[in-house]
Amino acid sequence: MSDQILTVKEVAEFLKVNERTIYRLAIEKKVPAFRVGSSWRFRKGELDGWIKAQEEKPDPESQ
């Protein structure tokens, strides 16, 4: 598991989404994140695991 720590901007670029989306997911605890002071941070390894779990979720439209 990677110990690399990413910022909101880096995660947004990595996932190809807006920074606001990352903030919302972090606040709603829908993505693994932690705070350092007032800033959100993300562990790359945990993010990779979260992405894999998202890929494995069944598509609600196909049920």
C-alpha positions in Angstrom: 0.0 0.0 0.0 1.4 3.4 -0.9 2.0 5.9 1.8 1.9 8.9 -0.6 -0.3 11.7 0.8 -2.3 13.7 -1.8 -4.1 17.1 -1.6 -7.6 17.9 -2.7 -6.2 19.3 -5.9 -4.1 16.3 -6.7 -7.0 13.9 -6.0 -9.3 16.0 -8.2 -6.8 15.8 -11.0 -6.2 12.1 -10.5 -10.0 11.3 -10.6 -10.7 13.9 -13.3 -13.3 15.7 -11.2 -13.8 19.2 -9.8 -12.2 20.0 -6.5 -15.6 20.7 -5.0 -16.6 17.1 -5.7 -13.7 15.9 -3.7 -14.5 18.3 -0.8 -18.1 17.0 -0.8 -17.1 13.4 -0.9 -14.6 13.9 2.0 -17.1 15.8 4.1 -19.8 13.2 3.5 -17.2 10.4 4.4 -17.7 8.8 1.0 -14.0 8.7 0.2 -11.2 7.9 2.6 -9.7 11.1 3.9 -8.4 12.9 6.9 -7.8 16.4 8.0 -4.5 18.1 8.8 -5.6 21.3 10.5 -8.2 22.7 8.2 -6.9 20.9 5.1 -8.1 17.6 3.7 -5.5 14.9 2.8 -5.8 11.5 1.2 -3.6 8.4 1.3 -2.9 7.2 -2.3 -3.2 3.5 -1.3 -6.5 4.0 0.4 -7.8 5.9 -2.6 -6.8 3.1 -4.9 -8.7 0.6 -2.7 -11.7 2.9 -2.7 -11.6 3.1 -6.5 -11.4 -0.6 -6.8 -14.4 -1.0 -4.5 -16.4 1.5 -6.6 -15.7 -0.5 -9.7 -17.0 -3.7 -8.0 -20.3 -2.2 -6.9 -23.3 -3.4 -8.9 -24.8 -0.8 -11.2 -28.2 0.1 -9.7 -29.6 0.8 -13.2 -28.9 -2.8 -14.3 -30.9 -4.3 -11.5 
